[in-house]
Amino acid sequence: MTTEQRSRGPRTLAEELRARSDEQLSGLLRARADLLSPLPGDISQLATRAGTRASVVRALDRLDVFTLQVAEALAIAPQPCPYDTLAGLLPGGERELPRALAALRGRALLWGAEREPRLVRTAQEVLAPTAARPGTTGLGPTVAEACAGISPRRVQELLTGAGLPGTGDAVSAVNALTELFGDEQRFARLLEEAPDGALTALDRLAWGPPYGEVSARPGPQLRWLLDRGLLLPHQPGTVVLPREVALRLRGGRAHRELRPQPPRVTARGQYTPDTVDAAGAGAAQGAVALIDELLSGWSADPPAVLRTGGVGVRDLKRTAVALDIPEPQAAFWAELAYGAGLVAGDGEADERYAPTPSYDVWSSEPGQLRWARLAAVWLAGTRVPGLVGGRDGKGRPLSALGPGLDRGPAAELRRRVVELLAAVEPGTAPEPSAIRDHIGWELPRRMPAEARDALCEAALAEAELLGVTGRGALTSFGRALLGPAGTPDGTASAPEADAGTTPDAADAADTDDAVGGGRADAGAATGEAPGTDTFPASATGPGAGVDSAGVPVPGPAEAFAPPAPSTGGWLGRAAEPTVLEAARLLGPLLPEPLDHFLLQADLTAVAPGPLLREPAATMALAADIESKGGATVYRFTPDSVRRALDSGWSPAALHDFLAAHSRTPVPQPLSYLIDDVARRHGRLRVGVAAGYLRCEDEALLTQVLADRRTETLRLRRIAPTVLISGAPPEILLARLRELGFAPAAESAEGAVLTAAATSHRTPPRTAPEPVPDGPPAADERLLTAAVRAIRAGDDSGGSPRATASGAPAGGRTAVPAPVGVLPRTSPADTLAVLQAAALTGALVRIGYVGADGIAGQRILAPVRVEGGFVTAFDHTAEEVRTYPLHRITGTAELPEG
């Protein structure tokens, strides 16, 4: 900004934006990404779009409490507002006032001279208190606004009642009343004459709400206030306290409670970092095992997809029983697998949920990498499992994996919760209520308080289940998910100070838009010693640095050995350096998978740790799991052994498997059990008649036929060794097994059929994308190109795109494309020039042949060149366009001028 503009201030918001540096314009576009779509043609269009109601409301929703209080104070102050007047409305907030003003100015919500700022008109309309939207100030309308519906004669009567001489018109009378209420001494003398009870009535309305009810015949104290304009009629039976009177009664304060600093985050417990990591690693191991067990179960018995989408209540309950966890946790794990692209609908006519091919890739990876991928998906996901079981706005039930569970702010709030956990001393478990209060201070308008608090509580509970936290404190591998600069991919966010316009306010630039921009404002350090029951949210642990916003920055990450295979979809994109770093830190804390177990004489087996995939699958088939945890206890039963034989295992193979993987001798009772079940297995043969039963042992068939429990099978003997039934073979098999027999199915040729376990898989599926809560954040290259394009449009007079007739719209002169011979270069040279221009920001002239065969020329500012296309700002058309490279005849670089 020039010296002249600093002294008198710009005349318009566009003039101020034009005076900003490119870095400051980039900061504005970064903080308000909605201004980029579509790209403004020049500064005037940018200023116009920054003043639209939808954009202003979105920007206000991302302000912290104090910055919002400053904006509300500006909304009730005269425009422009002298700095001293604003400070008087906010006593006690003088220290943080420059920071808040820089934040508002950086977001183009404020403009004008530094000592006399103006709030954008749309922001005034949104924040000004009204009867429908009283706001947090609790103030009513001004005297002029309240008198708008009063007759001129009544206004003169109010003037006379207040002891002022009459005027010739209502406007001057209103001004006289306003001056009276604004003069401290004259106002005090007026109140000295008030009858008993009048001041009490004023005090009740002073801090809001400013509206009160009166009867048709008010008492003398109210009549005295009404006759002097201290209370003004609003609606029949309702009066309002004018804003000037309320401010005078408050001593000039705009808010009852000023909150310039975020609430302090109190500690619930203090543990050593090793203890926290150990607890988190145990939860992480259990999380991976639960996801694996859930998807293995759904692979064998896929749940049906409801007609409206999602998993039914019965299927969810059955899954919870199988996993031995509460239903809300079952919904959480199912949603996590769904968000990671590990489970999806199979697309069949009778659609069911089943694991995707990505599950096979994921399950083959090391345990620590499997967990890190899940944690990264959880951190960036927008689905809220806690809503399962509730109803949407139309009264329809919300089911797991179904529609209606996405909440845009969920990912931002979840990430901010983890950032606050990372901003405290390692090993410290904050109070959940303190985290909720801090988030509430940072984003008071982001969403309703009840929903915001519920999301914060859910984020803390889910982090503990997943192992991101241990005993309520953030683990080292959970901290690594945030990246070295507080962003998922480890790239640094540009400071919010870039969005400001004044060098002296750069240090006070806003850092509170943490959820939206990946920044953290954790409060100022107070110097308290570690171990106290309270601490500043910006405290960091030993060996960790902090960035300019107070976000802890871990030390340099070492390379993690196992490469991340590409799985496609969201899970594939989660293979970022932060994921690998989190896996590297978690790896040493997880036990090594084992290939052995300990067989015991009581027909149980103990796996002292997690088993490798193949032994674990076989043991889950041949034995029932009795208990899980650090060690898994299996129990062999006749049913479990028969289950293995039904799946194709022979008795000899089962004996060999147990002998090869047991560190203890195979107990004799277990060998007897296997042999006994094997002797009985397959003696009865079920085949197709509708169904028949065949057995060489006539006595056994006689026993089956005589059993009253088989009456429903309608068995009839047609030969000494053959019974037939009206029931199909599968029902006959299942019923006989329920009755304690061990039948086997046979083919038409008489061979025994084994029922090998089937693994149902869906066709390749793309993981669901998190629902964006607004326009995506632009990368630095796009921001640089956008600013350059806006500057170019401004320098050329902001010319709009030419009309079809060739004349520019709006009567302005369009920038003509250069004429002459089309540039012609080889495809390799064309690609090299475009790539270089995208990196350096240079302008390029290209020859282009359209789909209609018409050749022409364009002046481009390339943004990116990839996939056979170049995306650039076309200065000829004044918009961002994408051109296929094969239609470009050649390029020629132009000088910057």
ZIHU-V612723 format. One record per backbone hydrogen bond with DSSP energy under -0.5 kcal/mol. NH is the residue of the N-H (numbers start at 1). CO is the residue of the C=O. If there is no record, write none. Layout:
NH/CO
NH/CO
//
This chain:
6/2
7/3
8/4
9/5
16/12
17/13
18/14
19/15
20/16
20/17
25/21
26/22
27/23
28/24
29/25
30/26
31/27
32/28
35/32
36/33
37/34
38/36
40/35
46/42
47/43
48/44
49/45
50/46
51/47
51/48
52/49
56/52
57/53
58/54
59/55
60/56
61/57
62/59
63/60
65/441
68/64
69/65
70/66
71/67
72/68
73/69
74/70
75/71
76/72
76/73
77/73
77/74
81/117
82/80
83/115
86/82
87/83
88/84
89/85
90/86
90/87
91/88
93/90
97/93
98/94
100/96
101/97
102/98
103/99
104/100
105/101
106/102
107/103
108/105
109/104
110/104
111/118
113/116
114/6
116/113
117/81
118/111
120/109
124/120
125/121
126/122
127/123
128/124
130/133
138/134
146/142
147/143
148/145
149/146
150/147
155/151
156/152
157/153
158/154
159/155
160/156
161/157
162/158
163/160
164/159
173/169
174/170
175/171
176/172
177/173
178/174
179/175
180/176
181/177
182/178
183/179
183/180
184/182
187/183
188/184
189/185
190/186
191/187
192/188
193/189
193/190
194/191
198/195
199/195
201/197
202/198
203/199
204/200
205/201
205/202
206/202
207/203
208/205
212/239
214/237
223/219
224/220
225/221
226/222
227/223
228/224
228/225
229/226
230/225
231/225
232/240
234/235
234/238
235/238
238/235
239/212
240/232
241/210
242/240
243/141
246/242
247/243
248/244
249/245
250/246
251/247
251/248
252/247
254/89
265/535
266/264
267/533
268/429
269/429
271/427
276/272
277/273
278/274
279/275
280/276
281/277
282/278
283/279
284/280
285/281
286/282
287/283
288/284
289/285
290/286
291/287
292/288
293/289
294/290
295/291
296/292
297/293
298/294
299/295
300/296
301/297
305/351
306/304
306/310
309/306
311/400
312/304
316/312
317/313
318/314
319/315
320/316
321/317
322/318
323/319
324/320
325/320
330/326
331/327
332/328
333/329
334/330
335/331
336/332
337/333
338/334
339/335
340/336
341/338
342/337
343/337
344/354
346/352
351/348
351/349
353/303
354/344
355/760
356/342
359/356
360/356
360/357
361/357
362/358
363/359
364/360
364/361
365/362
370/366
371/367
372/368
373/369
374/370
375/371
376/372
377/373
378/374
379/375
380/376
381/377
381/378
384/405
385/383
387/384
388/385
389/398
390/387
392/396
395/392
398/390
399/397
402/399
403/308
405/402
407/382
410/407
411/408
412/408
413/409
414/410
415/411
416/412
417/413
418/414
419/415
420/416
421/417
422/418
423/419
424/421
428/425
429/269
430/428
431/266
435/431
436/432
437/433
438/434
439/435
440/436
441/437
442/438
443/439
444/63
444/441
446/443
452/448
453/449
454/450
455/451
456/452
457/453
458/454
459/455
460/456
461/457
462/458
463/459
464/460
465/461
466/462
467/463
468/463
469/463
470/473
473/470
475/468
479/475
480/476
481/477
481/478
482/479
483/480
486/483
490/487
493/485
498/495
499/496
500/497
505/502
506/503
508/505
509/506
514/512
517/513
518/514
519/513
522/520
522/549
532/529
535/265
537/522
539/536
544/541
545/553
547/551
550/547
553/545
554/552
561/559
565/563
567/565
572/568
573/569
574/570
575/572
576/574
579/576
580/576
581/577
582/578
583/579
584/580
585/581
586/582
587/583
588/584
589/586
590/586
590/587
594/610
597/661
598/606
599/597
600/604
603/600
605/634
606/598
607/605
607/632
608/606
612/594
616/612
617/613
618/614
619/615
620/616
621/617
622/618
623/619
624/635
626/624
626/633
627/633
632/607
633/627
634/605
634/632
635/624
636/603
641/637
642/638
643/639
644/640
645/641
646/642
647/643
648/645
649/644
654/650
655/651
656/652
657/653
658/654
659/655
660/656
661/657
662/658
663/597
671/667
672/668
673/669
674/670
675/671
676/672
677/673
678/674
679/675
680/676
681/677
682/742
683/680
685/694
686/744
687/685
687/692
689/687
690/725
691/725
692/687
693/723
694/685
695/721
698/696
701/697
702/698
703/699
704/700
705/701
706/702
707/703
707/704
710/707
711/708
713/710
714/711
715/710
716/724
718/722
719/722
722/719
723/693
724/716
725/691
726/713
727/713
729/690
732/728
733/729
734/730
735/731
736/732
737/733
738/734
739/735
740/737
741/736
744/684
745/753
746/686
747/751
750/747
753/745
755/646
756/754
760/299
760/758
762/355
768/338
783/779
784/780
785/781
786/782
787/783
788/784
789/785
790/786
791/787
792/788
793/789
794/790
795/791
796/792
797/794
798/793
803/807
806/803
809/801
811/808
812/809
814/812
816/814
825/889
830/826
831/827
832/828
833/829
834/830
835/831
836/832
837/833
838/834
839/835
840/836
841/837
842/837
844/860
845/892
846/844
846/858
847/890
848/856
849/887
850/848
850/854
853/850
856/848
858/846
860/844
860/858
861/873
863/871
864/871
866/869
869/866
870/883
871/864
872/870
872/881
873/861
874/872
874/879
875/859
875/873
876/859
878/874
879/874
881/872
883/870
885/868
887/884
888/885
889/847
889/887
890/847
892/845
894/843
//
